[in-house]
Amino acid sequence: MTTPQIQNLLSNITADPAASPEAIFGRLSRLLEAPAPANSCALPGAVGDVIIALADELGLGCAPFGSTGILTVELGDPGAPLDLLVTAHMDRPCFRVRRPADGTLYPLCAIRVPGDGYACEAIALRYLEGRVRVTARGTLRFAKDGGDYHIRFQAESGELRAGDTVMMRAAPQLRDGLAVGAGLDNAIGVLLALLTAHSLQEYAAETIADRRIRFAFTDQEEGPPSGLFGQGAARLAQASEQPRLGFINIDGHNVDEGAGHVLGVGASQAFVSGDGRGSVVPLDYQALAESLAAQVNETGPGTVRLNYSYVSRSDDMLLSMWSRCLGLTGVIVANAHTTEETAALDDVVAAAHWIPSLIQELLEG
């Protein structure tokens, strides 16, 4: 049976209009519509503006964390030592213009598009007059040649210059309960972090009264082709005190049909990233999550599924060199790094229940 504290938290979240599917998709769409260029997400005109606005709507304060390019929300006693860090990344796959004459690009991220050829809608971004602005719209094309991709942006309106940043773009859609768009990884994680902070502040005030939790929205998680993910998280670790307990990373998790990790099975709670090439959750915290998952699923069947299979490497890789990873959580996302990224909206709602419960259990344990 769930404890009275957890049951009360879950009941309040269920009744909260902010956790309704309609409200979640509305806020998610606003995040997806905003530019999220690598290493520039906190600049005016980029997705950081939307994050700050959403935080304000949810009764939270969100502000830049020094000069790191990271945004943070702080909960609890500002004079207390930092107990827990919760991270989600703001940036999405990006490309840089090498030759504007023919639209040749090079990647600022690992390429994961399907097949030998792929084409999608895209935008070009530039910092002009104190803001990130869209300077061109057109089509992004990938053509595989041997082991490499030739990547080009065909501008159909606007002006393209060397040094511009190009991103995939697709209008967010809701199709039979599935959220579809470019950038669900990790706009979902950002929204879940905000909703979690809101729920803890509103419905677990006693638990966090003498604690301190930091929610950090990192930049430059989407690693270069060499695979060094989490550069923004590394800056965060250098600028922040080490949390007493450790950190939780919220990110999209890969589909694994063989293991049953598919859309529509609830939140995904994992314990090892990258088949052991990333972070590993200590066994006692794994046991805590397993026990809590069983209790939460009694109250709301299908709220969370334990994920023992492959989970993408993310900010956790570099953060785990600095602090303990206590959990890798999120929802299953299909078709990563395309304009058809897909997640079940009900899974996001489930994760908005699961993650605050997990944090309350960690703080009370």
Salt bridges, closest charged atoms under 4 A:
ASP16 OD2 - HIS198 NE2 2.72
GLU33 OE1 - ARG169 NH2 2.96
ASP49 OD2 - ARG131 NH2 3.91
GLU57 OE1 - ARG27 NE 3.55
GLU57 OE2 - ARG30 NH2 2.73
GLU74 OE1 - ARG212 NH1 3.36
GLU74 OE2 - ARG214 NE 2.44
ASP83 OD1 - ARG211 NH1 3.67
ASP83 OD1 - ARG244 NE 2.64
ASP91 OD1 - HIS89 ND1 3.32
ASP102 OD2 - ARG99 NH2 3.15
GLU121 OE2 - ARG169 NH1 3.43
GLU129 OE1 - ARG133 NH2 3.95
ASP145 OD2 - HIS150 NE2 3.31
GLU159 OE1 - ARG126 NH1 3.48
GLU159 OE2 - ARG161 NE 3.35
ASP164 OD1 - ARG126 NE 2.78
ASP185 OD1 - HIS89 NE2 3.35
GLU221 OE1 - HIS89 NE2 3.14
GLU222 OE1 - HIS337 NE2 3.16
GLU241 OE2 - ARG212 NH2 2.21
GLU241 OE1 - ARG214 NH1 3.47
ASP251 OD1 - HIS89 NE2 3.47
GLU340 OE1 - ARG175 NH1 3.18
